[in-house]
Amino acid sequence: MLAMEDTVVLARPRIENLLEALGEQAGDIAVRCSNTGGIVGRLNRQISTEADRLGELLSAMAALNDCRTERATATAELLQTAKVASEVLERGKDVAERSLNEVSRLIADISNLDGQLQVFLDTLGTIGGIARTLSQIAEQTELLSFNARIEAARGGEATAPFEVLATEIRRLAATTSESSTQVARNIARVEQTAGALIGTLKSHIASGRETTQHIDAVGQVLTEMAALVEQFHDRSQSIAASNLRAEAEVAKVDAGLIEFRQVAAESARRAEQARAELDALETHANDMLNQVAHGGVETRNTAFIELATKGADEIAALIEGHLSTGELALSALFDTEYRARPDTEPVQYDNRFADFADRHIRPLLDRHTWQHDAIVGCCLIDMNGYLPTHITERSQRQIPGNRLRNLEFSRNRQIFMDDQTRRALHGEGEFFLFAYRQDLGEDRFRALRSVFVPLVFGGRKWGLYELGYLL
């Protein structure tokens, strides 16, 4: 039988293998949780964004409902106005038609005066002819009186009565001539006055005939206006019916949006709950990964832990040497008065340690990164998440207007903070091995395994040396 010591010796490799497998599984779980958490977080942000948009859409629907109410009121008023306008126009049309008919009859009567006025002018002409006849009779009577006087003078006393008769005939001729002259003057005045009056009447008659045409046109316009108002009334009724149908459909959409918002809010809540559960699971997996890394069992992570420890020691020694010579002041090393660089997006900051870090520490970070193909980068992180420098590949000059590119390739002098970095900054231990999501901007991320080694200067914790790698 095997002794107890032999059993322990045989069991130790098996336990170490189990611990190594457990550590690898914990690492894989942490990475997968990190990946899944990133996906769920992105989904949650998308749901939240869509919920916000849905809120905006609901606000727009509320405004649309207000407009719909106003439109319904306006349509009702429009229908009432069209009805009243139709009634008023119908009454006006009747009154206008009666008035126009009366005017037309009056113009017809005036037009008929044309013939009567011509008869009157002809009658005046006849009376003028009579006056001229009387004038001729007076002339002949005067001549007869003259002849009678001549004959009376020849006959002596025997023809004396003819003298008296001739005198009376002469007096009658004078009276007739005077009367005919007066009648002629009066008739001339009457003809002149009648001519002017008749001329004016004829002008008015001509205007009346033209007005009759305008009256016909006005009647046609009134008929067309009545037809337009009727058409307007019909269209208003169609609009009102369409508004009623639209209100029913909008009400359905409104109810659907409210229900969808409730579902979206519940989905966002559940996604956030799932993300929180994944974060907790990731934390537990990282705890297991970190504990196994500290258990003395060699795993795939061991080589990177050793590289990170050596790298941190080298950088700590370099900083200590410059602190001792006074080239670097302790106050500059711990400077947290970050000064934002103008026109940078994302914002980059300067402090009194950053230039020193670029000159002396960046070359070491580049060399540490080149030690293994799986290493994606090394950097320094102070207690506030500030990266004074980074590897050269990630310390490129920013390109204005290209935020996504700047976030990934100009990571130096930016401030980053995530849960695992925060745990390493405030935790106690020689190193920390965690898996976490590296933010690359716009919901892009990369799940890394990182070894964080604390850096302490002057008895005060400055921050971390980080070595990130992919397995």
QUIHU-V136455 format. One record per helix or strand. SS is the DSSP state (~ for helix, > for strand). FROM is the first residue (numbers start at 0). LEN is the number of residues. Records with the same first field share a line. If there is no record, write none. Layout:
BEGIN
SS->FROM-LEN ; FROM-LEN
END
This chain:
BEGIN
~->3-290 ; 301-24 ; 329-4 ; 353-16 ; 391-3 ; 402-7 ; 418-8
>->338-2 ; 348-2 ; 374-8 ; 385-1 ; 394-1 ; 409-1 ; 414-1 ; 431-10 ; 443-14 ; 459-10
END
